[in-house]
């Protein structure tokens, strides 16, 4: 729809003209059980700076019945087009608009999402509005800097619960009338409606009392570990209120675990929605609890940074997300009583790896991205916006000092509460408290793209004493198609010196310094005996790819698992993975490195990342003629580790899942089937619901299970999660018929809910089925533009990324992609996604060549 893509210039013009005061939104959801549409009535009061001016309000609706501006009814057919209602002849000063429309329930996770639980056949609703989807539920000036109060009135079926940003009132005749919110942006308003189960408590501190609620569907209530969620939430309240020196700004804090959610969570003011896969139905490792805790803390941090103080326009989305990511991990690492003091290890191992990958794509962009319109922002929830931005904030904290950083943040909140800001507002506050000029830092780090590489340059004499030591900084050329130029940057780093002591790698010295320019001398190490390992960027202070010198690499290859601390291990693992992706380390050598050290890796999050990375390397980066040998070696290792792991441990569960992902020989597949039916057991391994599905999906993908076995497993698990797993298993079957059925359901039809579509795509793409999938490369290029033009953003993006022929690693795939990019004229957002996928083929070809050369 041409009118749906709001541009920055349009938003700026509208913000200059309007000051929005208040919304009153009246929704009749009594027909939610049947679906279809619902009545939406919006009354919005706003001021215009000019008499007679023109503007528009945003609305996506199947039907608009009334538009009344300042008491005058407008011709709906004349003023409503695409997603906009044109408003002309405004009064200078106060104006009042009333819009009556029929809006549609969705199954895409956008707007007002409707879900029917197969367990109880009850209907559950929730809203998801970021970036521009409040307009799917009520008429709104859909941009973050037109804040207003929002007063919701909702009519719902009897016995249901309605939750919004304001405290939940007592209903009268099934009508819920909420108090107006404080001034907030439209995208963080929310409604969660249905017969949800809830648990309530409060946060109490020095006379402050904040009501706390946790919600989920009744079918998940037996698995809801509310006490654990409350504990993490209270730790976050304690830490954030101390660091921000600003009391929690809303009247209550509800966390609602909702079905078929596209993201991890969403920071609706006082009513955070979270994907309900975080209510764990089966045993998971501690890494999953840590990830959930980080998500809980991330959204809680947004209550201040994002909701209380909000970006003026989406080019500062990075700051919103980076701040929440940095502070959530910092809270895990530093808050008293935290269960995850090693959180920076997880950050180095997962978030930064994501950032490094994103920053080497042709779509790489400055952290402070150029956001021209909504299409730009919708594809910008990426590894740079979240992870690189958070990495750079971590470096900024090291640069200005943590106390100075948070004093600046405190001043920023007090100065801009319930308002909108730009990056310069925060940097100005930090300059005041730190005394540092941050303009140069900002230009180097926030306004340029790409990544630097740091290498140690070490000379020693015959006795092993260091005669010179320097840090060499490189700025690799940006990928073809990326905008801008590579630059050298100032880095605040630590250099760690490690030596073997009783079989362990122990840090014997640490030097912290500023690195700037191409070569930075480190005279502090001259005259000292060369350590076994020199680790640049120790403690992970800066954002840079790090390389080990030959002697350090040799030691690490033998002893990577022998670091006494988890963070240097994670940094070395990340460096090795990055070298593999860059074709500097052959996949077979990466496999050997992992197999030599993973058994000593105590951090379960790192173990699970290594398992995923090895499988990806073998599937994409191994020389095709050696791939099967490498996979056989890896699969045997996963089984050996499974059998050797402590009974009932997280490591045992992780190895069971890794084995299930790659089992291939008849004997291995027979073991999976025997574990599934109980004919064989491994001490301590509970083959529970989720692990059963992992086994079933693999057995389906290898042709050992067909429809009868999948249906029997679904009969055991008649839940929404079971239906998704069954969809994955059916699509995974190695037959032409199964692939055609899956493709048809996703590409030819637009009826699937978002979560089921995602599950089918996951099953469809099987790395052992390249020949079976080969014809779908051409089919993808025939279909993807039409999908993009006719489906909602979330659904279209799933297809554009998930069904790209990424397993067909060949020049032919590159050529087909280039031909499509030249001829199809996709818009910028789709072009970006396809170009990113194309870059994956290029990288894989380079890595495969490196692996073949190592043979």
Buried (B, 14 or more C-beta within 10 A) or exposed (E): EEEBBBBBEBBBEBBEBBBBBBBBBBBBBBBBBEBEBBBBBBBBBBBBEEEEBEBBBBBBBEEBEEBBBEEEEBEBEEBBEEBBBBBEEBBEEEBBBBBBBBBBBBBBBBBBBBBBBBBEEBBBBBBBBBBBBBBBBBBBBBBBBBBBBBBBBBBBBEEBBBBBBBBBBEBEEBBBBBEBBBBBBBBBBBBBBBBBBBBEBBBEBEEEEBBBBBBBBBBBBEEBEBEBBBBBBBBBBBBBBEBBBBEBBBBBBBBBBBBBBBBBBBBBBBBBBBBBBBBBBBBBBEBBBBBBBBBBBBBBBBBBBBBBBBBBBBBBBBBBBBBBBBBBBBBBBBBEEBBBEBBBBBBBBBBBBBBBBBBBBBBBBBBBBEBBBBBBBBBBBBBBBBBBBBBBBBBBBBBBBEEBBBBBBBBBBEEBBEBBBBBEBBBBBBBEBBEBEBEEBBBBBBBBBBBBBBBBBBEBEEEEEBEEBBBBBBBEEBBEBBEEEBBBBBBBBBBBBBBBEEEBBBBBBEBEBEBBEEEBEBEEBEEBEBBBBBBBBBBBBBBBBBBBBEBBBEBBBBBBBBBEBBBBBBBBBBBBBBBBBBBBBBBBBBBEBBBBBBBEBEBBBBBBBBBEBBBBBBBBBBBEEBBEEBBBBBBBBBBBBBEEBEEEBBBBBBBBBBBBBBBBEEEBBBBBBEBBEEEEEBEEBBBEBBBBBBBBBBBBBBBBBBEEBBEEBBEEBEBBBBBBBBBBBBBBBBEEEBBEBBBEBBBEEBEBBBBBBBBBBBBBBBBBBBEBBBEBBEEBBEBBBEBBEEBBBBBBBBBBBBBBBBBBBBEEBBEBBEEBBEEBEBEEBBBBBBBBBBBBBBBBBBBBBBBBEEE
